[in-house]
Structure formats: structure tokens, C-alpha cells
Amino acid sequence: MQPNQPSGRRVALAGSERSLPQQATDKGPVDGEQKAQVTIVLRSRTPDADMDRIVQQASAEPVGSRQYLSREQLAELRGAEANDVARIEQFATAHHLTVTHVDRAARTVSVEGSLKNLEQAFGIELRKYELKGHTFRARSGPIQLPQEIAPAVEGVLGLDTRPAADTRSASK
């Protein structure tokens, strides 16, 4: 295998496990040609433990003598590594997805493509569901990523569009 060639092995993205939507009616597979945009959240260049130590040291100083980070300094500490962004861009291209936005400070890469290509890229199956008159797409199981990019990815947002909250009506 060449140095930058993907191995083909996939691993589950920690914390991405989803179950089937409760009480929703399965309306079948999604239209694979429909376009969607998802946001990939990357790891911070400074591990959380190191950042905790930096914050504790700064907090130990009296308020009047503390040195505060500029936005640029914070982005440098907590932003995404350029190598991680480049690997995600290569991953997107290899799966016929278009990178629409990169924000290293926010550690996000937005990609767009057909649902069929998104399913293949993230090793998932999307289906349509209906609940209380609303149609949405959902998946079950974990997101599967190539092992070459998995360590850099903390989350993938927007594949599943099921309602995150239920509205309540005031009863008075």
C-alpha cells in the first residue's frame, strides 16, 4: 500500500450510535440523488487536558494581572490542524463530495453531495420517516469512517434530520 492510499478499513465514530426513531413510520429509502450538506467537526490541536492546565494556570492569577488570549491565539491553540483539514478535503473529493466551507478556528469542514455519496462516505444507510406530519431522514447504528481520518473527527452533523426537540403547547 502506498503511503497516502486509504487502507479501506473503517472504524465506528465514537458517540455516533443512533437507534431507529421511536413511534415514527418508515417511509423507505431516501432519494439518493437529493443533495445535502453536512458539517464535520474536527479535533482540537491542543488536547483537552493541556487546555485545562492552561486555564487553571491563568485562573490562579489575580484578575487584574491575568493575560487574556486574543481570538487569533485562541484559534491557534484550539483550532484544527492543517493536516486534519487536508485529509478531510481528500476524503470528500474521493467520495464525490464538495467542500463548501472550512473554518479551522471553529474546527469545522462543511461538505455537500448526494445522499447516495454521503451514505457511502460515512458508511451509513439513510431512510425517510414520518412522525406527527413531519418527514425527516434518519439512520441507525454508528457512522463508519476510514481509519486514516477517524482520529481527527469528533462528529458529523446533518446526516440525520430527525427532530431534536418536541414542542409543547401551553395548557391554560
N, CA and C atoms as a LAMMPS dump frame, in Angstrom:
ITEM: TIMESTEP
0
ITEM: NUMBER OF ATOMS
516
ITEM: BOX BOUNDS ff ff ff
-5.0000000000000000e+02 5.0000000000000000e+02
-5.0000000000000000e+02 5.0000000000000000e+02
-5.0000000000000000e+02 5.0000000000000000e+02
ITEM: ATOMS id mol type element x y z
1 1 1 N 0.848 -1.182 0
2 1 2 C 0 0 0
3 1 3 C 0.885 1.234 0
4 2 1 N 0.544 2.232 -0.812
5 2 2 C 1.283 3.489 -0.895
6 2 3 C 1.034 4.312 0.363
7 3 1 N 1.964 5.237 0.725
8 3 2 C 1.822 5.997 1.97
9 3 3 C 0.507 6.747 2.141
10 4 1 N -0.025 7.38 1.119
11 4 2 C -1.254 8.169 1.274
12 4 3 C -2.485 7.472 0.709
13 5 1 N -2.398 6.188 0.49
14 5 2 C -3.54 5.442 -0.02
15 5 3 C -4.386 4.944 1.148
16 6 1 N -5.719 5.076 1.062
17 6 2 C -6.564 4.581 2.138
18 6 3 C -6.494 3.062 2.228
19 7 1 N -6.59 2.541 3.436
20 7 2 C -6.494 1.099 3.649
21 7 3 C -7.808 0.392 3.351
22 8 1 N -8.916 1.129 3.346
23 8 2 C -10.217 0.503 3.151
24 8 3 C -10.864 0.09 4.459
25 9 1 N -10.103 0.047 5.54
26 9 2 C -10.651 -0.302 6.848
27 9 3 C -11.441 0.873 7.402
28 10 1 N -12.548 0.559 8.03
29 10 2 C -13.391 1.589 8.636
30 10 3 C -13.547 1.316 10.123
31 11 1 N -13.743 2.399 10.864
32 11 2 C -13.973 2.294 12.3
33 11 3 C -15.188 3.137 12.659
34 12 1 N -15.862 2.735 13.724
35 12 2 C -17.047 3.474 14.187
36 12 3 C -16.609 4.761 14.866
37 13 1 N -17.289 5.85 14.545
38 13 2 C -17.043 7.132 15.194
39 13 3 C -17.656 7.083 16.594
40 14 1 N -16.827 7.243 17.601
41 14 2 C -17.29 7.181 18.99
42 14 3 C -18.42 8.182 19.225
43 15 1 N -19.474 7.715 19.88
44 15 2 C -20.594 8.582 20.225
45 15 3 C -21.588 8.827 19.105
46 16 1 N -21.399 8.175 17.945
47 16 2 C -22.29 8.448 16.808
48 16 3 C -23.422 7.436 16.678
49 17 1 N -23.5 6.494 17.569
50 17 2 C -24.529 5.45 17.524
51 17 3 C -25.923 6.075 17.633
52 18 1 N -26.821 5.674 16.749
53 18 2 C -28.212 6.132 16.785
54 18 3 C -29.123 4.925 16.688
55 19 1 N -30.277 5.019 17.331
56 19 2 C -31.279 3.962 17.223
57 19 3 C -32.372 4.432 16.28
58 20 1 N -33.211 3.501 15.866
59 20 2 C -34.314 3.863 14.976
60 20 3 C -35.25 4.82 15.702
61 21 1 N -35.841 5.755 14.975
62 21 2 C -36.752 6.716 15.603
63 21 3 C -37.974 5.999 16.193
64 22 1 N -38.268 6.283 17.452
65 22 2 C -39.413 5.683 18.128
66 22 3 C -40.713 6.287 17.608
67 23 1 N -41.711 5.453 17.402
68 23 2 C -43.065 5.85 17.017
69 23 3 C -43.148 6.51 15.641
70 24 1 N -42.078 6.518 14.875
71 24 2 C -42.114 7.083 13.525
72 24 3 C -42.419 5.967 12.531
73 25 1 N -43.014 6.344 11.414
74 25 2 C -43.335 5.395 10.358
75 25 3 C -42.235 5.421 9.306
76 26 1 N -41.666 4.258 9.009
77 26 2 C -40.619 4.133 7.992
78 26 3 C -41.259 4.32 6.62
79 27 1 N -40.792 5.304 5.872
80 27 2 C -41.33 5.609 4.544
81 27 3 C -40.392 5.156 3.425
82 28 1 N -39.37 4.367 3.765
83 28 2 C -38.496 3.8 2.744
84 28 3 C -37.177 4.542 2.606
85 29 1 N -36.397 4.121 1.62
86 29 2 C -35.079 4.743 1.432
87 29 3 C -35.201 6.194 0.963
88 30 1 N -34.177 6.961 1.256
89 30 2 C -34.144 8.349 0.79
90 30 3 C -33.871 8.368 -0.711
91 31 1 N -34.145 9.491 -1.345
92 31 2 C -33.797 9.702 -2.748
93 31 3 C -32.288 9.931 -2.796
94 32 1 N -31.553 8.975 -3.321
95 32 2 C -30.093 9.038 -3.346
96 32 3 C -29.534 10.219 -4.112
97 33 1 N -30.323 10.79 -5.001
98 33 2 C -29.847 11.932 -5.801
99 33 3 C -30.079 13.275 -5.109
100 34 1 N -30.878 13.282 -4.039
101 34 2 C -31.122 14.521 -3.296
102 34 3 C -29.813 15.01 -2.701
103 35 1 N -29.599 16.318 -2.735
104 35 2 C -28.373 16.922 -2.187
105 35 3 C -28.569 17.293 -0.73
106 36 1 N -27.477 17.23 0.018
107 36 2 C -27.49 17.635 1.423
108 36 3 C -26.105 18.142 1.792
109 37 1 N -26.075 18.929 2.838
110 37 2 C -24.806 19.439 3.355
111 37 3 C -24.645 18.957 4.783
112 38 1 N -23.451 18.499 5.115
113 38 2 C -23.148 18.084 6.48
114 38 3 C -21.888 18.803 6.956
115 39 1 N -21.738 18.885 8.257
116 39 2 C -20.579 19.539 8.852
117 39 3 C -19.778 18.503 9.628
118 40 1 N -18.497 18.438 9.33
119 40 2 C -17.586 17.529 10.013
120 40 3 C -16.84 18.346 11.063
121 41 1 N -16.914 17.904 12.318
122 41 2 C -16.256 18.596 13.425
123 41 3 C -14.94 17.872 13.714
124 42 1 N -13.856 18.63 13.711
125 42 2 C -12.523 18.051 13.891
126 42 3 C -12.013 18.236 15.313
127 43 1 N -11.019 17.456 15.665
128 43 2 C -10.394 17.556 16.984
129 43 3 C -9.62 18.868 17.098
130 44 1 N -9.384 19.266 18.32
131 44 2 C -8.604 20.461 18.608
132 44 3 C -7.12 20.13 18.515
133 45 1 N -6.33 21.102 18.092
134 45 2 C -4.887 20.885 18.032
135 45 3 C -4.281 20.796 19.424
136 46 1 N -4.939 21.355 20.442
137 46 2 C -4.474 21.26 21.829
138 46 3 C -5.401 20.311 22.571
139 47 1 N -4.876 19.194 23.075
140 47 2 C -5.735 18.248 23.811
141 47 3 C -6.41 18.923 25.006
142 48 1 N -7.593 18.414 25.36
143 48 2 C -8.368 18.995 26.451
144 48 3 C -7.574 19.062 27.756
145 49 1 N -6.801 18.03 28.065
146 49 2 C -6.031 18.028 29.313
147 49 3 C -5.024 19.173 29.331
148 50 1 N -4.37 19.427 28.199
149 50 2 C -3.417 20.539 28.125
150 50 3 C -4.136 21.871 28.258
151 51 1 N -5.304 21.983 27.644
152 51 2 C -6.071 23.223 27.718
153 51 3 C -6.551 23.465 29.145
154 52 1 N -6.967 22.398 29.836
155 52 2 C -7.384 22.534 31.236
156 52 3 C -6.237 23.085 32.079
157 53 1 N -5.027 22.597 31.851
158 53 2 C -3.859 23.068 32.592
159 53 3 C -3.606 24.55 32.309
160 54 1 N -3.725 24.965 31.05
161 54 2 C -3.528 26.373 30.668
162 54 3 C -4.553 27.259 31.369
163 55 1 N -5.813 26.822 31.384
164 55 2 C -6.883 27.596 32.024
165 55 3 C -6.663 27.673 33.533
166 56 1 N -6.266 26.574 34.151
167 56 2 C -6.022 26.581 35.597
168 56 3 C -4.884 27.531 35.959
169 57 1 N -3.822 27.525 35.171
170 57 2 C -2.7 28.432 35.433
171 57 3 C -3.144 29.89 35.312
172 58 1 N -3.917 30.183 34.266
173 58 2 C -4.383 31.556 34.057
174 58 3 C -5.338 31.972 35.173
175 59 1 N -6.177 31.049 35.634
176 59 2 C -7.162 31.356 36.673
177 59 3 C -6.516 31.587 38.035
178 60 1 N -5.316 31.076 38.229
179 60 2 C -4.621 31.232 39.508
180 60 3 C -4.119 32.665 39.707
181 61 1 N -3.987 33.406 38.638
182 61 2 C -3.517 34.798 38.709
183 61 3 C -4.659 35.709 39.172
184 62 1 N -4.334 36.794 39.885
185 62 2 C -5.373 37.776 40.231
186 62 3 C -5.984 38.352 38.943
187 63 1 N -7.264 38.65 38.991
188 63 2 C -7.984 39.109 37.801
189 63 3 C -7.271 40.278 37.12
190 64 1 N -6.782 41.217 37.854
191 64 2 C -6.154 42.4 37.281
192 64 3 C -4.839 42.143 36.579
193 65 1 N -4.191 41.014 36.865
194 65 2 C -2.887 40.754 36.239
195 65 3 C -2.919 39.584 35.255
196 66 1 N -4.098 39.076 34.953
197 66 2 C -4.208 37.952 34.009
198 66 3 C -3.9 38.399 32.585
199 67 1 N -3.293 37.504 31.843
200 67 2 C -3.055 37.707 30.417
201 67 3 C -4.146 36.941 29.668
202 68 1 N -4.925 37.649 28.864
203 68 2 C -6.011 37.008 28.136
204 68 3 C -5.579 36.732 26.702
205 69 1 N -6.091 35.634 26.154
206 69 2 C -5.77 35.257 24.785
207 69 3 C -6.562 36.103 23.795
208 70 1 N -5.927 36.459 22.703
209 70 2 C -6.647 37.109 21.607
210 70 3 C -7.416 36.024 20.847
211 71 1 N -8.305 36.429 19.978
212 71 2 C -9.034 35.463 19.144
213 71 3 C -8.062 34.628 18.318
214 72 1 N -7.032 35.275 17.804
215 72 2 C -6.042 34.589 16.98
216 72 3 C -5.271 33.555 17.804
217 73 1 N -4.892 33.926 19.031
218 73 2 C -4.174 32.993 19.899
219 73 3 C -5.062 31.803 20.278
220 74 1 N -6.327 32.079 20.568
221 74 2 C -7.247 31.002 20.901
222 74 3 C -7.445 30.079 19.693
223 75 1 N -7.585 30.66 18.516
224 75 2 C -7.74 29.85 17.296
225 75 3 C -6.504 28.986 17.073
226 76 1 N -5.331 29.533 17.352
227 76 2 C -4.092 28.774 17.188
228 76 3 C -4.037 27.613 18.182
229 77 1 N -4.486 27.842 19.406
230 77 2 C -4.481 26.788 20.427
231 77 3 C -5.548 25.726 20.19
232 78 1 N -6.781 26.168 19.904
233 78 2 C -7.918 25.257 19.86
234 78 3 C -8.404 24.905 18.459
235 79 1 N -7.864 25.555 17.439
236 79 2 C -8.305 25.29 16.074
237 79 3 C -7.873 23.924 15.578
238 80 1 N -8.311 23.588 14.378
239 80 2 C -7.967 22.308 13.753
240 80 3 C -6.582 22.385 13.122
241 81 1 N -5.912 21.265 13.1
242 81 2 C -4.622 21.141 12.421
243 81 3 C -4.843 21.218 10.912
244 82 1 N -3.925 21.868 10.213
245 82 2 C -3.999 21.959 8.754
246 82 3 C -3.977 20.57 8.118
247 83 1 N -3.2 19.638 8.682
248 83 2 C -3.131 18.271 8.141
249 83 3 C -4.481 17.564 8.231
250 84 1 N -5.197 17.777 9.355
251 84 2 C -6.514 17.155 9.51
252 84 3 C -7.484 17.705 8.467
253 85 1 N -7.458 19.008 8.256
254 85 2 C -8.333 19.621 7.255
255 85 3 C -8.007 19.068 5.875
256 86 1 N -6.738 18.966 5.544
257 86 2 C -6.326 18.458 4.228
258 86 3 C -6.791 17.014 4.025
259 87 1 N -6.7 16.189 5.068
260 87 2 C -7.151 14.794 4.937
261 87 3 C -8.662 14.713 4.748
262 88 1 N -9.409 15.592 5.412
263 88 2 C -10.862 15.613 5.234
264 88 3 C -11.206 16.073 3.816
265 89 1 N -10.485 17.06 3.306
266 89 2 C -10.713 17.517 1.93
267 89 3 C -10.437 16.389 0.938
268 90 1 N -9.378 15.606 1.144
269 90 2 C -9.078 14.466 0.268
270 90 3 C -10.181 13.407 0.371
271 91 1 N -10.636 13.139 1.585
272 91 2 C -11.722 12.191 1.824
273 91 3 C -12.975 12.628 1.07
274 92 1 N -13.312 13.914 1.176
275 92 2 C -14.503 14.438 0.494
276 92 3 C -14.385 14.26 -1.019
277 93 1 N -13.262 14.639 -1.564
278 93 2 C -13.041 14.522 -3.01
279 93 3 C -13.15 13.069 -3.449
280 94 1 N -12.558 12.16 -2.697
281 94 2 C -12.586 10.735 -3.041
282 94 3 C -14.01 10.174 -3.043
283 95 1 N -14.922 10.81 -2.298
284 95 2 C -16.31 10.342 -2.222
285 95 3 C -17.273 11.241 -3
286 96 1 N -16.724 12.032 -3.922
287 96 2 C -17.534 12.895 -4.797
288 96 3 C -18.366 13.898 -4.013
289 97 1 N -17.779 14.409 -2.928
290 97 2 C -18.413 15.452 -2.13
291 97 3 C -17.653 16.753 -2.364
292 98 1 N -18.346 17.872 -2.269
293 98 2 C -17.748 19.185 -2.465
294 98 3 C -17.557 19.867 -1.122
295 99 1 N -16.349 20.346 -0.867
296 99 2 C -16.096 21.119 0.35
297 99 3 C -16.663 22.511 0.115
298 100 1 N -17.616 22.919 0.959
299 100 2 C -18.267 24.217 0.78
300 100 3 C -17.765 25.275 1.752
301 101 1 N -17.181 24.849 2.868
302 101 2 C -16.695 25.821 3.852
303 101 3 C -15.707 25.146 4.792
304 102 1 N -14.621 25.853 5.089
305 102 2 C -13.635 25.393 6.07
306 102 3 C -13.436 26.513 7.081
307 103 1 N -13.512 26.172 8.369
308 103 2 C -13.25 27.134 9.437
309 103 3 C -12.342 26.44 10.443
310 104 1 N -11.04 26.649 10.288
311 104 2 C -10.084 25.975 11.173
312 104 3 C -10.258 26.413 12.62
313 105 1 N -10.59 27.678 12.854
314 105 2 C -10.778 28.151 14.228
315 105 3 C -11.948 27.428 14.897
316 106 1 N -13.036 27.227 14.159
317 106 2 C -14.208 26.527 14.694
318 106 3 C -14.075 25.011 14.565
319 107 1 N -13.026 24.56 13.884
320 107 2 C -12.733 23.138 13.666
321 107 3 C -13.828 22.444 12.859
322 108 1 N -14.341 23.123 11.825
323 108 2 C -15.397 22.541 11.015
324 108 3 C -15.052 22.566 9.531
325 109 1 N -15.505 21.512 8.855
326 109 2 C -15.429 21.426 7.403
327 109 3 C -16.822 21.03 6.936
328 110 1 N -17.444 21.856 6.095
329 110 2 C -18.765 21.548 5.558
330 110 3 C -18.599 20.947 4.172
331 111 1 N -19.328 19.865 3.926
332 111 2 C -19.283 19.2 2.627
333 111 3 C -20.702 19.007 2.118
334 112 1 N -20.818 18.963 0.796
335 112 2 C -22.123 18.807 0.16
336 112 3 C -22.029 17.728 -0.89
337 113 1 N -23.112 16.99 -1.038
338 113 2 C -23.161 15.972 -2.074
339 113 3 C -24.496 15.266 -2.06
340 114 1 N -24.618 14.285 -2.941
341 114 2 C -25.85 13.5 -2.993
342 114 3 C -25.934 12.627 -1.744
343 115 1 N -27.157 12.292 -1.358
344 115 2 C -27.331 11.423 -0.196
345 115 3 C -26.668 10.074 -0.433
346 116 1 N -26.689 9.601 -1.675
347 116 2 C -26.023 8.33 -2.002
348 116 3 C -24.533 8.422 -1.69
349 117 1 N -23.88 9.501 -2.096
350 117 2 C -22.452 9.665 -1.831
351 117 3 C -22.17 9.883 -0.349
352 118 1 N -23.06 10.588 0.344
353 118 2 C -22.891 10.769 1.793
354 118 3 C -23.03 9.432 2.522
355 119 1 N -23.985 8.603 2.1
356 119 2 C -24.148 7.283 2.708
357 119 3 C -22.876 6.451 2.529
358 120 1 N -22.331 6.462 1.326
359 120 2 C -21.115 5.688 1.057
360 120 3 C -19.926 6.25 1.829
361 121 1 N -19.803 7.568 1.876
362 121 2 C -18.667 8.19 2.552
363 121 3 C -18.658 7.873 4.045
364 122 1 N -19.835 7.87 4.676
365 122 2 C -19.912 7.709 6.115
366 122 3 C -20.38 6.321 6.561
367 123 1 N -20.513 5.396 5.594
368 123 2 C -20.843 4.013 5.924
369 123 3 C -22.165 3.846 6.627
370 124 1 N -23.181 4.551 6.151
371 124 2 C -24.5 4.53 6.792
372 124 3 C -25.583 4.266 5.764
373 125 1 N -26.791 3.994 6.235
374 125 2 C -27.978 3.936 5.385
375 125 3 C -28.986 4.927 5.935
376 126 1 N -29.43 5.839 5.075
377 126 2 C -30.439 6.822 5.462
378 126 3 C -31.804 6.365 4.956
379 127 1 N -32.83 6.564 5.798
380 127 2 C -34.193 6.234 5.413
381 127 3 C -35.096 7.411 5.751
382 128 1 N -36.232 7.47 5.064
383 128 2 C -37.235 8.504 5.348
384 128 3 C -38.177 7.984 6.421
385 129 1 N -38.556 8.893 7.311
386 129 2 C -39.513 8.578 8.367
387 129 3 C -40.525 9.698 8.459
388 130 1 N -41.691 9.371 9.007
389 130 2 C -42.712 10.379 9.257
390 130 3 C -43.178 10.255 10.697
391 131 1 N -43.318 11.422 11.335
392 131 2 C -43.796 11.467 12.712
393 131 3 C -44.573 12.757 12.897
394 132 1 N -45.823 12.642 13.325
395 132 2 C -46.679 13.796 13.585
396 132 3 C -46.722 14.758 12.404
397 133 1 N -46.814 14.207 11.189
398 133 2 C -46.932 15.027 9.989
399 133 3 C -45.629 15.584 9.452
400 134 1 N -44.511 15.295 10.11
401 134 2 C -43.202 15.776 9.653
402 134 3 C -42.402 14.619 9.072
403 135 1 N -41.833 14.841 7.894
404 135 2 C -40.974 13.847 7.264
405 135 3 C -39.527 14.244 7.482
406 136 1 N -38.692 13.269 7.804
407 136 2 C -37.278 13.526 8.06
408 136 3 C -36.473 12.3 7.662
409 137 1 N -35.159 12.455 7.627
410 137 2 C -34.308 11.305 7.347
411 137 3 C -33.57 10.929 8.63
412 138 1 N -33.332 9.635 8.766
413 138 2 C -32.663 9.143 9.961
414 138 3 C -31.85 7.904 9.604
415 139 1 N -31.004 7.532 10.536
416 139 2 C -30.157 6.359 10.377
417 139 3 C -30.118 5.629 11.707
418 140 1 N -29.636 4.398 11.687
419 140 2 C -29.375 3.68 12.932
420 140 3 C -27.951 3.146 12.848
421 141 1 N -27.395 2.892 14.021
422 141 2 C -26.015 2.423 14.071
423 141 3 C -25.04 3.59 14.074
424 142 1 N -23.74 3.277 14.103
425 142 2 C -22.725 4.333 14.148
426 142 3 C -22.311 4.805 12.754
427 143 1 N -21.728 5.98 12.697
428 143 2 C -21.072 6.46 11.487
429 143 3 C -19.764 5.693 11.367
430 144 1 N -19.449 5.224 10.168
431 144 2 C -18.229 4.463 9.919
432 144 3 C -17.277 5.326 9.085
433 145 1 N -16.064 5.542 9.604
434 145 2 C -15.075 6.379 8.919
435 145 3 C -13.841 5.561 8.546
436 146 1 N -13.174 5.94 7.461
437 146 2 C -11.896 5.296 7.156
438 146 3 C -10.943 5.517 8.329
439 147 1 N -10.179 4.503 8.678
440 147 2 C -9.311 4.608 9.856
441 147 3 C -8.279 5.715 9.714
442 148 1 N -7.979 6.164 8.5
443 148 2 C -6.995 7.221 8.294
444 148 3 C -7.478 8.586 8.785
445 149 1 N -8.795 8.814 8.767
446 149 2 C -9.313 10.116 9.2
447 149 3 C -10.044 10.048 10.535
448 150 1 N -10.4 8.846 10.976
449 150 2 C -11.208 8.69 12.191
450 150 3 C -10.635 9.412 13.406
451 151 1 N -9.33 9.362 13.683
452 151 2 C -8.831 10.04 14.881
453 151 3 C -9.039 11.559 14.862
454 152 1 N -9.14 12.146 13.684
455 152 2 C -9.276 13.594 13.561
456 152 3 C -10.725 14.065 13.691
457 153 1 N -11.697 13.163 13.593
458 153 2 C -13.11 13.548 13.539
459 153 3 C -13.783 13.352 14.898
460 154 1 N -14.423 14.42 15.379
461 154 2 C -15.189 14.345 16.628
462 154 3 C -16.679 14.177 16.379
463 155 1 N -17.165 14.605 15.221
464 155 2 C -18.585 14.482 14.938
465 155 3 C -18.912 14.789 13.497
466 156 1 N -20.081 14.309 13.063
467 156 2 C -20.617 14.608 11.731
468 156 3 C -22.059 15.036 11.955
469 157 1 N -22.355 16.29 11.617
470 157 2 C -23.666 16.876 11.89
471 157 3 C -24.453 17.057 10.597
472 158 1 N -25.73 16.698 10.618
473 158 2 C -26.612 16.977 9.49
474 158 3 C -27.009 15.775 8.66
475 159 1 N -26.468 14.598 8.945
476 159 2 C -26.895 13.408 8.202
477 159 3 C -28.323 13.046 8.582
478 160 1 N -28.599 13.11 9.854
479 160 2 C -29.873 12.744 10.442
480 160 3 C -30.642 14.037 10.697
481 161 1 N -31.845 14.144 10.168
482 161 2 C -32.616 15.385 10.332
483 161 3 C -33.847 15.196 11.216
484 162 1 N -33.837 14.155 12.027
485 162 2 C -34.996 13.944 12.914
486 162 3 C -35.109 15.098 13.901
487 163 1 N -36.326 15.397 14.351
488 163 2 C -36.499 16.489 15.311
489 163 3 C -35.688 16.227 16.575
490 164 1 N -35.002 17.256 17.048
491 164 2 C -34.183 17.126 18.247
492 164 3 C -34.979 17.452 19.503
493 165 1 N -36.076 18.157 19.351
494 165 2 C -36.889 18.539 20.497
495 165 3 C -38.359 18.459 20.104
496 166 1 N -39.189 18.28 21.095
497 166 2 C -40.613 18.226 20.879
498 166 3 C -41.227 19.502 21.422
499 167 1 N -42.069 20.135 20.633
500 167 2 C -42.704 21.366 21.101
501 167 3 C -43.847 21.02 22.04
502 168 1 N -44.045 21.863 23.034
503 168 2 C -45.151 21.688 23.963
504 168 3 C -46.065 22.891 23.846
505 169 1 N -47.331 22.635 23.903
506 169 2 C -48.257 23.757 23.89
507 169 3 C -48.625 24.102 25.332
508 170 1 N -48.766 25.376 25.568
509 170 2 C -49.142 25.829 26.918
510 170 3 C -50.595 25.437 27.153
511 171 1 N -50.855 24.835 28.28
512 171 2 C -52.229 24.425 28.567
513 171 3 C -52.803 25.31 29.66
514 172 1 N -53.44 26.375 29.242
515 172 2 C -54.096 27.311 30.182
516 172 3 C -55.406 27.729 29.63
